[in-house]
Amino acid sequence: MSREVVVTGVGAVTCHGAGADALWQAMTAAGTRLPDRPADPLARMELPLISLVPDPEPAADRATRFAVTAATEALRDAALDATSLSAARTAVVVGSCMGDPGGNERGRGGDGGWTPPFRLAAGLATGLGLFGEVHDIGNACAAGAYALGFAYDMVRSGEADVVLAGGSDAYSRVALGCFNRLGAVDPERCRPFETDRAGTVFAEGAGILAVESAAHARARGASVRLRLSGAAWSCDADHPTAPEAGGEQIARAMREALGAAAEGVGCVVPHGTGTRLNDVLESRVLHQVLGEQAAQVPLYSLKALLGHAGGASAALGAVAAALILRHGSVPANVPLKDQDPECAVLLPQGGPVPLAPEARRVLVNAYGFGGNNASLVLETAAEGRSA
């Protein structure tokens, strides 16, 4: 028998600072932020643009430190003490595009010997004193959503009572250079769904959620306000970098995450990278999946505010979804100059849109190279709904 899965805490680190409150304040301010240029003299490329976390420490383990900061906040938000968690019943799952590549990319590379970049989960577990099951997930830019889906399955199946799950990514010269070579960096900023968008802009950041069984949460007297009610993934198996033109597998992930009915969706946090193909395809598939209600469901375009945080992007999307549900409204999006008519989705401008009582579900989408697709659904728990 599967168990109910709830979210009891969230934590975030973004270019707007540390903390979920800092993220929410930035979301509600709806202001633009121009990307930074990394202090890396070897970033010899046309557009070395990235939204950096305001942390001057150039340590090799930036992504791990971001994850520890976000996880510590998530534990505090959940009123969980890491020292009291059972090692056998607590897991750590972290998704990332590049892991912690800083040490390997210093200088011209190889100066101090190669170290495994994918050690975030172990670093996070060690930093918090947790010694249960740990997993690193590397499913490209969908990694954070895969990590949360992994956590969902672990809790639902009874393999764990608590999972700290999400994603983290930091500056990588290699990743930024590759996107420059692909011609996929926007020279201005990340502008999802705009007519003249020209690519994406990377960002640093981390989003971690405390995912827990409802029974465990209630037994310790925790307030159960949010459920992780669905998680699904699929693979296009079509092209190394481009999404499959028909969007069949993207639609499949959305439908399986939403379950039998797509009703009650009050918001979508899209993948929305600002690339030409992705934004149009995701817009079309949302109409396929949500049907007639698609034109009325507001989207919150998080990457327009933060940039594209790689493997952390979907985890930060899940944090944003949790904040939207907690506050009961969808903030206004970063203002659009001119919305692409091929992206026929609702992007609220000028002010927040209240969530209707019957529409307390948020769909979070994530897609990555290799055809990796994942969707998550967060919703208000029954005891967290007002009468």
Secondary structure as UniProt FT lines:
FT   STRAND          5..14
FT   TURN            15..16
FT   STRAND          17..18
FT   HELIX           20..29
FT   TURN            41..42
FT   STRAND          50..51
FT   TURN            60..61
FT   HELIX           62..77
FT   TURN            78..79
FT   HELIX           82..84
FT   HELIX           87..89
FT   STRAND          90..95
FT   HELIX           102..105
FT   TURN            107..112
FT   HELIX           120..128
FT   STRAND          133..137
FT   HELIX           140..142
FT   HELIX           143..157
FT   STRAND          162..169
FT   HELIX           173..181
FT   TURN            182..183
FT   TURN            192..193
FT   TURN            195..196
FT   STRAND          202..203
FT   STRAND          205..213
FT   HELIX           214..219
FT   TURN            220..221
FT   STRAND          226..235
FT   TURN            245..246
FT   HELIX           248..258
FT   TURN            263..264
FT   STRAND          265..269
FT   HELIX           276..290
FT   HELIX           291..296
FT   STRAND          298..299
FT   HELIX           302..306
FT   HELIX           310..312
FT   HELIX           313..327
FT   STRAND          329..330
FT   TURN            341..342
FT   STRAND          353..354
FT   TURN            357..358
FT   STRAND          361..368
FT   HELIX           369..371
FT   STRAND          372..380
FT   HELIX           382..384
//
